[in-house]
């Protein structure tokens, strides 16, 4: 559905044009790079800038169009491409990216509440998608993204880059091949809140920001500088706190190690604390236990001294802890075990962006396919539902429904602000 363009929208587009005095250069495809994949980038601040630079560094990618609702961020990103052999376009409406017939794939690096709609619409438009983690704002959104990818035969990579790091693959191969014995528990530690409080009064949005479009499907609230850009992740309207931010990473490794990429737990329970006086809404500390049908428990903790940030597998023959560039076992010799020809080997990727581009060409599933990203962040969402309701919930991973709790089931999706629909 297409919102009406307002005067503020026109002012934003005019402002954006002022920031984008970028020369037009012959497209890369004209230089014989026929194998290059033309990418469009939706959201180019923060992680979006990192992703833009990463795709620019790929020999078989050609960034061609940038989109952001913040004209200053759009201008900064455009200048990154100055002097490159690309024909650059820059817009404030993501649908203009999808209108480009030459764009093969889109890279979505927006706040979480703006992941689902562009992903689904990109799939409809015949574009492949690299979407940042956490994949979705709600479980219903995630399933809709999976269905769109499957219906339109699209490659959709979740930006859970730990799947492309050797220490995590090594850890999961050791676990999957029984080197720790029988797994009883997996511990996942997530980071503390890094919101810089306290809150500040609402104000008028700055002229460079199209705030109405930034809100998009989220509830209509006054602009507050502490709720936008990086801080969006600490408010329920737009994200799920560190539970989805870091939980999407470390829970994903737990799922990989357990071999449960297409399923999940059957119940979730636990406790959480909140600190509204500090100006944010999400959990300050938490401890949740997610129980699988096998009896294995996944314990997710924030601010818990016995659960270090990362993923810890606890087996009958030892333990294994892994985080970025770290792999430690007890006893230490477990880390040195060599896999045999008969052992299971997991898919290998050493470059998350390169893996996506390879799969765009081959049409094979990427290392962190949309279904995988959806199932991993589903557990984060279940934890946040428990946190907000303060009670145990029973989850059916086959039907993706909460059993016997109407209020909890109502939190699997959210109403969109008109005129946006999914």
Phi, psi and omega per residue, in radians:
X1 nan 2.458 -2.984
X2 -1.861 2.012 3.109
X3 -1.190 2.671 3.068
X4 -1.243 2.398 3.119
X5 -1.358 2.166 -3.097
X6 -1.682 2.920 3.069
X7 -0.965 -0.689 -3.141
X8 -1.122 -0.566 3.107
X9 -1.128 -0.786 3.141
X10 -1.114 -0.689 3.111
X11 -1.103 -0.677 3.135
X12 -1.093 -0.788 -3.117
X13 -1.132 -0.634 3.099
X14 -1.174 -0.704 3.108
X15 -1.107 -0.757 3.139
X16 -1.039 -0.697 -3.124
X17 -1.080 -0.586 3.134
X18 -1.158 -0.507 -3.136
X19 -1.450 -0.208 -2.917
X20 -2.005 0.897 3.077
X21 -1.408 1.187 -3.076
X22 -1.856 2.270 -3.101
X23 -1.145 2.549 3.050
X24 -1.440 2.239 -3.105
X25 -2.152 2.675 -3.129
X26 -1.008 2.355 -3.127
X27 -1.007 2.638 -3.123
X28 -1.038 -0.569 -3.085
X29 -1.091 -0.463 -3.136
X30 -1.267 -0.208 3.139
X31 -1.632 0.237 3.088
X32 1.553 0.095 3.138
X33 -1.503 1.123 -3.031
X34 -1.186 -0.322 -3.132
X35 -1.548 -0.038 -3.133
X36 -1.236 2.473 3.124
X37 -1.732 2.113 -3.127
X38 -1.409 2.177 -3.089
X39 -1.996 2.553 2.993
X40 -2.011 2.429 -3.002
X41 -2.044 2.037 -3.108
X42 -1.860 1.899 -3.009
X43 1.604 1.878 -3.018
X44 -2.210 0.264 3.038
X45 -1.714 2.734 3.067
X46 1.017 -2.091 3.131
X47 -1.049 -0.509 3.103
X48 -1.094 -0.649 3.076
X49 -1.159 -0.745 3.101
X50 -1.040 -0.782 -3.135
X51 -1.157 -0.694 3.117
X52 -1.044 -0.829 3.133
X53 -1.102 -0.645 -3.133
X54 -1.152 -0.755 3.121
X55 -1.238 -0.591 3.089
X56 -1.094 -0.535 -3.131
X57 -1.382 -0.208 3.139
X58 -1.375 2.319 -3.091
X59 -1.192 -0.385 -3.093
X60 -1.920 0.369 3.080
X61 -2.151 2.574 -3.137
X62 -2.404 1.592 3.073
X63 -1.038 2.280 -3.020
X64 -2.250 -0.370 -3.118
X65 -2.565 2.374 -3.129
X66 -2.036 2.590 3.133
X67 -2.457 2.307 3.027
X68 -2.786 2.595 3.118
X69 -1.518 -0.045 3.064
X70 -1.888 1.944 -3.038
X71 -1.120 -0.581 3.119
X72 -1.145 -0.788 3.116
X73 -1.122 -0.655 3.118
X74 -1.102 -0.729 3.124
X75 -1.149 -0.731 3.111
X76 -1.075 -0.782 -3.139
X77 -1.137 -0.677 3.136
X78 -1.086 -0.643 -3.125
X79 -1.201 -0.387 3.058
X80 -1.084 -0.541 -3.070
X81 -1.621 -0.034 3.127
X82 -1.053 2.373 3.137
X83 1.474 -0.106 3.094
X84 -1.502 2.715 -3.101
X85 -1.484 1.147 3.105
X86 -2.379 2.671 3.016
X87 -1.666 1.876 -2.987
X88 -1.648 2.406 2.974
X89 -2.200 2.623 3.141
X90 -2.468 2.249 -3.011
X91 -2.423 2.909 3.107
X92 -1.880 0.005 -3.095
X93 -2.164 2.095 -3.050
X94 -1.073 -0.417 -3.117
X95 -1.190 -0.428 3.068
X96 -1.191 -0.520 3.057
X97 -1.139 -0.766 -3.105
X98 -1.235 -0.397 3.110
X99 -1.235 -0.389 -3.082
X100 -1.236 2.009 -3.102
X101 -1.187 -0.444 -3.093
X102 -1.463 -0.161 -3.132
X103 -1.376 2.129 -3.136
X104 -1.548 -0.611 -3.043
X105 -2.553 2.616 3.096
X106 -2.045 2.577 3.125
X107 -2.006 2.028 -3.035
X108 -1.849 1.983 -3.106
X109 -2.239 0.697 -3.124
X110 -1.513 3.005 2.913
X111 -0.992 2.750 -2.986
X112 -0.984 -0.629 -3.074
X113 -1.236 -0.130 3.104
X114 -1.963 0.436 3.085
X115 -1.534 -0.780 -2.950
X116 -1.192 -0.896 -3.050
X117 -1.051 -0.909 3.122
X118 -1.071 -0.622 3.127
X119 -1.126 -0.846 -3.134
X120 -1.105 -0.770 -3.122
X121 -1.190 -0.603 3.087
X122 -1.126 -0.744 3.091
X123 -1.055 -0.743 3.112
X124 -1.072 -0.616 -3.111
X125 -1.437 0.055 3.102
X126 1.418 0.373 3.129
X127 -1.773 2.498 2.936
X128 -1.397 2.820 -2.949
X129 -2.382 2.321 2.870
X130 -1.920 1.941 -3.085
X131 -2.016 2.265 -3.136
X132 -1.061 2.709 2.996
X133 -1.503 2.771 -0.209
X134 -1.129 2.494 -2.994
X135 -1.002 -0.666 -2.960
X136 -2.428 2.917 3.010
X137 -1.598 -0.501 3.123
X138 -2.407 2.852 3.128
X139 -1.151 -0.672 3.128
X140 -1.101 -0.676 3.087
X141 -1.057 -0.794 -3.117
X142 -1.031 -0.769 3.126
X143 -1.128 -0.670 3.106
X144 -1.094 -0.631 3.124
X145 -1.185 -0.712 3.092
X146 -1.104 -0.807 -3.114
X147 -1.087 -0.677 3.130
X148 -1.147 -0.723 3.127
X149 -1.088 -0.749 -3.116
X150 -1.239 -0.747 -3.105
X151 -1.073 -0.696 -3.045
X152 -1.789 0.179 3.063
X153 0.951 0.914 -3.103
X154 -1.868 2.597 2.971
X155 -1.493 2.121 3.118
X156 -2.241 1.967 3.124
X157 -1.734 2.259 3.003
X158 -1.474 2.405 -3.075
X159 -1.336 0.682 3.071
X160 -1.517 1.462 -2.914
X161 -1.236 -0.220 3.115
X162 -1.114 -0.379 3.064
X163 -1.137 -0.332 -3.126
X164 -1.854 0.354 3.107
X165 -1.949 2.336 -3.000
X166 -1.114 -0.567 -3.108
X167 -1.143 -0.579 3.137
X168 -1.323 -0.707 3.089
X169 -1.107 -0.760 3.116
X170 -1.029 -0.792 3.137
X171 -1.043 -0.820 -3.086
X172 -1.211 -0.573 3.077
X173 -1.169 -0.684 3.081
X174 -1.088 -0.739 -3.135
X175 -1.185 -0.823 -3.054
X176 -1.148 -0.452 3.140
X177 -1.655 0.247 3.006
X178 1.301 0.310 -3.104
X179 -1.224 -0.309 3.068
X180 -1.759 0.127 -3.046
X181 1.397 -2.607 3.135
X182 -1.438 2.191 3.120
X183 -1.329 2.244 3.128
X184 -1.835 -0.740 -3.044
X185 -2.513 2.571 2.960
X186 -2.144 2.276 3.117
X187 -1.841 2.309 3.080
X188 -2.160 2.104 3.096
X189 -1.829 2.280 3.125
X190 -1.986 2.753 -3.022
X191 -1.220 2.778 3.031
X192 -1.239 2.800 3.068
X193 -1.141 2.302 3.090
X194 -1.988 0.494 3.025
X195 -1.218 2.298 3.136
X196 -1.642 1.794 -3.089
X197 -1.741 -3.056 -0.026
X198 -1.393 -3.045 3.137
X199 -1.233 2.974 3.126
X200 -2.281 2.837 3.135
X201 -1.133 2.715 3.024
X202 -1.122 2.765 -3.116
X203 -2.674 -3.085 3.055
X204 -1.432 2.478 3.122
X205 -1.172 2.621 3.104
X206 -1.164 2.686 -3.049
X207 -1.081 -0.452 -3.102
X208 -1.381 -0.191 -3.074
X209 -1.832 2.145 2.997
X210 -1.435 1.473 -2.972
X211 -1.169 -0.620 3.136
X212 -1.060 -0.727 3.109
X213 -1.308 -0.566 3.055
X214 -1.018 -0.745 3.087
X215 -1.121 -0.789 3.123
X216 0.934 -2.109 -3.100
X217 -1.353 -0.115 -3.120
X218 -1.310 2.806 3.135
X219 -0.996 2.623 -3.135
X220 -1.363 1.875 3.130
X221 -2.258 2.702 3.094
X222 -1.063 2.642 3.108
X223 -1.163 2.419 3.032
X224 -2.502 2.197 -3.057
X225 -1.052 -0.412 -3.123
X226 -1.456 -0.025 -3.121
X227 -1.903 -0.179 -3.052
X228 -1.850 3.048 -3.126
X229 0.885 -2.320 -2.997
X230 -0.999 -0.601 -3.035
X231 -1.272 -0.131 3.141
X232 -0.953 -0.537 -2.993
X233 -1.213 -0.137 -3.091
X234 -1.819 0.287 3.140
X235 -2.340 2.361 -3.016
X236 -1.063 -0.495 -3.129
X237 -1.060 -0.473 -2.979
X238 -2.146 -0.282 -3.025
X239 -2.872 -2.989 -3.109
X240 -2.240 0.417 3.105
X241 1.285 -2.806 3.120
X242 -1.197 -0.306 3.085
X243 -1.064 -0.697 3.078
X244 -1.610 -0.551 -3.100
X245 -1.145 -1.012 3.121
X246 -1.633 -0.509 3.092
X247 -1.059 -0.624 3.120
X248 -1.065 -0.509 3.093
X249 -1.354 -1.034 -2.960
X250 -1.333 -0.571 3.032
X251 -1.155 -0.604 3.108
X252 -1.046 -0.680 3.108
X253 -1.231 -0.633 3.055
X254 -1.050 -0.789 3.125
X255 -1.085 -0.714 -3.137
X256 -1.113 -0.786 -3.131
X257 -1.174 -0.539 3.134
X258 -1.488 -0.205 -3.097
X259 1.249 0.604 -3.060
X260 -2.058 0.613 -3.075
X261 -1.078 -0.373 -3.102
X262 -1.975 0.282 3.135
X263 -2.556 -2.704 -3.111
X264 -3.099 -2.956 -3.104
X265 -1.264 2.965 3.096
X266 -1.902 -0.168 3.058
X267 -2.691 2.707 3.120
X268 -2.469 2.385 3.134
X269 -2.694 2.860 3.100
X270 2.662 -2.900 -3.075
X271 -2.361 2.809 3.128
X272 -2.644 2.743 3.025
X273 -2.124 2.708 -3.110
X274 -2.293 2.719 -3.131
X275 -2.343 1.209 -3.086
X276 -1.049 -0.461 -3.131
X277 -1.169 -0.293 3.123
X278 -1.537 -0.060 2.990
X279 1.708 0.121 3.105
X280 -2.263 2.951 -2.985
X281 -1.896 -0.483 -2.965
X282 -1.338 3.122 -3.060
X283 -1.146 2.480 3.013
X284 -1.599 -0.784 3.008
X285 -2.387 2.775 3.085
X286 -2.873 2.830 3.015
X287 -2.651 1.938 -3.094
X288 -2.093 2.487 3.048
X289 -2.010 2.050 3.081
X290 -1.837 2.133 -3.070
X291 -1.874 2.256 3.124
X292 -1.591 2.853 3.127
X293 -1.056 -0.465 3.129
X294 -1.279 -0.216 -3.060
X295 1.688 -0.212 3.079
X296 -1.149 2.442 3.102
X297 -1.961 2.408 3.035
X298 -1.913 1.970 -3.093
X299 -1.837 2.057 -3.100
X300 -1.885 2.170 -3.087
X301 -2.254 2.496 3.020
X302 -2.213 2.170 -3.083
X303 1.244 0.488 -3.139
X304 -1.883 2.105 -3.043
X305 -1.115 -0.463 -3.096
X306 -1.589 0.043 -3.129
X307 -2.215 1.737 -3.126
X308 -1.262 2.644 3.068
X309 -0.990 2.203 -3.062
X310 2.263 -2.774 -3.100
X311 -2.216 2.234 -3.141
X312 -2.127 2.087 3.074
X313 -1.667 2.236 -3.124
X314 -1.955 1.979 -3.110
X315 -2.047 3.046 -3.118
X316 -1.231 -0.348 -3.109
X317 -1.941 0.014 3.128
X318 2.760 -3.102 -3.141
X319 -2.204 2.733 3.101
X320 -2.418 2.203 3.074
X321 -1.983 2.354 3.076
X322 -2.426 2.455 2.978
X323 -2.592 -3.033 -3.016
X324 -1.081 2.101 -3.115
X325 1.151 0.318 -3.118
X326 -2.323 2.399 3.013
X327 -2.608 2.052 -3.080
X328 -2.342 2.351 3.135
X329 -2.158 2.749 2.984
X330 -2.259 2.027 -0.010
X331 -1.227 2.763 -3.054
X332 -1.014 -0.548 -3.081
X333 -1.109 -0.354 3.134
X334 -1.061 -0.598 -3.113
X335 -1.179 -0.358 -3.070
X336 -1.655 -0.062 -3.100
X337 -1.054 2.389 3.123
X338 -1.688 2.370 3.075
X339 -1.338 2.600 -3.141
X340 -1.750 3.043 3.122
X341 -1.098 -0.453 -3.102
X342 -1.504 -0.178 -3.108
X343 -1.330 2.673 3.091
X344 -1.196 2.331 3.024
X345 -2.002 2.327 -3.136
X346 -1.527 2.741 3.103
X347 -0.952 2.459 -3.063
X348 -1.950 2.283 3.006
X349 -2.473 2.330 3.089
X350 -1.954 0.065 -3.124
X351 -2.633 1.869 -3.034
X352 -1.113 -0.692 3.124
X353 -1.229 -0.785 3.122
X354 -1.088 -0.649 3.095
X355 -1.073 -0.743 3.108
X356 -1.064 -0.835 -3.116
X357 -1.114 -0.689 3.080
X358 -1.042 -0.694 -3.101
X359 -1.315 -0.509 3.023
X360 -1.036 -0.671 3.133
X361 -1.345 -0.782 -3.033
X362 -1.478 -0.362 -3.056
X363 1.187 0.346 3.029
X364 -1.475 2.762 3.096
X365 -1.140 2.435 3.111
X366 -1.316 2.957 -3.072
X367 -1.065 -0.554 3.067
X368 -2.216 1.205 3.137
X369 -0.929 2.733 -3.089
X370 -0.955 -0.646 3.110
X371 -1.116 -0.699 3.119
X372 -1.125 -0.846 3.125
X373 -1.058 -0.669 3.125
X374 -1.142 -0.810 -3.099
X375 -1.156 -0.637 -3.131
X376 -1.191 -0.828 -3.101
X377 -1.297 -0.326 3.036
X378 -0.977 -0.701 -3.132
X379 -1.153 -0.652 3.045
X380 -1.081 -0.769 3.133
X381 -1.105 -0.702 3.108
X382 -1.081 -0.717 3.089
X383 -1.063 -0.732 3.139
X384 -1.199 -0.560 3.052
X385 -1.134 -0.773 3.069
X386 -1.042 -0.757 -3.127
X387 -1.045 -0.749 -3.056
X388 -1.363 -0.502 -3.134
X389 -1.653 -0.475 3.138
X390 1.319 0.502 3.120
X391 -2.639 2.845 3.138
X392 -1.213 2.522 3.049
X393 -2.223 2.675 -3.137
X394 -1.950 2.143 -2.996
X395 -1.988 2.355 3.031
X396 -1.842 1.803 -3.068
X397 -1.211 -0.330 3.132
X398 -1.298 -0.773 -3.123
X399 -1.716 -0.127 -3.095
X400 0.927 0.945 3.119
X401 -2.319 2.642 3.023
X402 -1.655 2.258 -3.029
X403 -1.638 2.319 2.959
X404 1.221 0.362 3.140
X405 -2.581 1.655 -3.054
X406 -1.087 -0.713 -3.114
X407 -1.131 -0.774 3.119
X408 -1.129 -0.717 3.131
X409 -1.071 -0.563 3.116
X410 -1.179 -0.265 -3.120
X411 -1.606 0.086 3.077
X412 -1.304 -0.285 3.113
X413 -2.494 3.000 3.093
X414 -2.391 2.629 3.085
X415 -1.310 2.349 3.121
X416 -1.543 2.543 3.030
X417 -1.252 2.321 3.135
X418 -1.162 2.573 0.126
X419 -1.651 0.272 -3.043
X420 -1.362 2.402 3.092
X421 -2.424 2.822 3.101
X422 -2.014 nan nan
